[in-house]
Amino acid sequence: MANAAANLIADGSTPQDFLTYFGRCFIRAAGPFKYETLIKRCGRFFCDFLSGIDSVHLHMKYRYPKMDHPFIYVLEEDADGVVIHYRTSRIGLYPYLYGLLDQVAIDFYGIRLAAGTFSQNSYDNIEMGYQYRIRINFDNRDYMACKAIEHGAMALERKANFLASTTAKVYQEPLPQLSSSILLQLFPFSLIFRSDLKIIAVGCQLRLMFSRRMLIGQILPDVARLRRPRLNLTWDNLVTLQRVACELEMRLASNTEEYPLSKVCKTVPADEPNHDQPRRLLLRGEMRHMKDWQAIMYLCNPLIDNMEDMHEIGLSIGDLSLHGHSRELVMTAQQHNSSLEDLYERAEERAKELHNTHDLLDEWKRRGDELLYSMIPESIAKSLRRGKEPVDTCEAFECITASFVEMTNIDDIMIKNALEAVSCMNAVFSGLDKVIDQHNNVYKVETIGKVYMVVGGAPTKNHTHVKDVCMVALGFRDLLNDLSANSGMPVEIRIAW
């Protein structure tokens, strides 16, 4: 589209200029859809927005599951701007991103991105998509000053607490340092690993789940993969993910090999095949670079949709920490699942009723159409349905062929046996209707007593109406011969034009 616009307008603008313009237009058009409220809640400064934009994409992903959104997080920040990491599955769209960010900066933060701020340093990977390291220059002094004030306030608070404790009449004992074992109990699914990605400590629940295959000493990429953001599991990448929600997928063994408690919880019936399907434990949390430890601690909780998933991986409600929201989410999801199942069953029953009613309606409509078309031509009936006046459906025909079929001996049959006469007329006229159905250019006008009238060349004009009516008459003759031979009905007819 950008290439076509550049070629069509031909005012010197490049396709990249139009992509930037498209990005600005998207932000301007997002206001009526309440996206501006979501953007304003990302932070007080533009740098906060850049750090939280991935959370906006995650929020929109639940509303639009098929959305293939990019991934953005801040690598470096200073008074003159930031350096961001930008990953996308589509190449060449960083001018569009510039238009988006510049319009957000203008509309919501009152700043303007400097010209020529995007320096591209891209590398592509089939699985990871196209990735860019981009420098964005803008006035970031207020954010850095606020950050410095926060750090200074924290330092002053620590100093004030120390002075208060030393000058008080009763000396306040400092709290003992928190041991790593207690920390790993508070975060039972956490991981601690060093710069070589070797795991040096795990939470108590992970230790139970991997009791037969010790996690400690393992290399992190051998037992897990970074599911979100889609980056390679390297130390440099993980250090930069300080304010980004990360999802780590732990590869468990098949069925109950790893977790001994699941052997008690899960029993496979004898008649059910026990397929060794690999299991997955999805963890979501944040990476914390513990400089004193020279390690990264992954503080996380498991992402579990319902009770069935817990049963599959061998967990129970008691295994989830109280301070997280995992318990509430699982219980809420279970209640919602029950309600949704009930609503789904009702919707299915209602859908079946509607389907049956629709089929019945179609059947009665078909019967009504057949009855209507037996009384008036189909083309005239459709014209009347479209709202055409009855007088306007009248039409003059210069040349047509009409044929009359008369049952000549029906009076004699009726004198002998009235019921036999009625049965005979029904069989003959029904057979004549079947013959007419085989010839599209011949129309049955009506039956008057013992006379059956057909016409060719009307209501659809054609030049073969004489031949068509003759073919129908021959079909009538063959039909009457078959009826006389098979049923023994002494039927005699006379055909006239």
Secondary structure, DSSP 8 states (H G I E B T S, - for coil): -HHHHHHHH-SS--HHHHHHHHHHHHHHHTGGGTHHHHHHTT-SSHHHHHHHHHHHHHHHHHHSTT----EEEEEEEETTEEEEEEEESSTT-HHHHHHHHHHHHHHHHS----TT-----EEEETTTEEEEEEEEE---HHHHHHHHHHHHHHHHHHHHHHHHHHHSSS---------HHHHHHHSTT-EEEETT-BEEEE-HHHHHHTTTS--TT-BHHHHEEEEES-----HHHHHH-SSS-EEEEEEEEETTSS-THHHHH----TTS-----EEEEEEEEEEEEETTTTEEEEEEEE---SHHHHHHHT--GGGS-SSSSHHHHHHHHHHHHHHHHHHHHHHHHHHHHHHHHHHHHHHHHHHHHHHHHHHS-HHHHHHHHTT--TGGG----S--EEEEEEETTHHHHHHH-HHHHHHHHHHHHHHHHHHHHT-TTEEEEEEETTEEEEEES-SS--S-HHHHHHHHHHHHHHHHHHHHHHH-----EEEE-
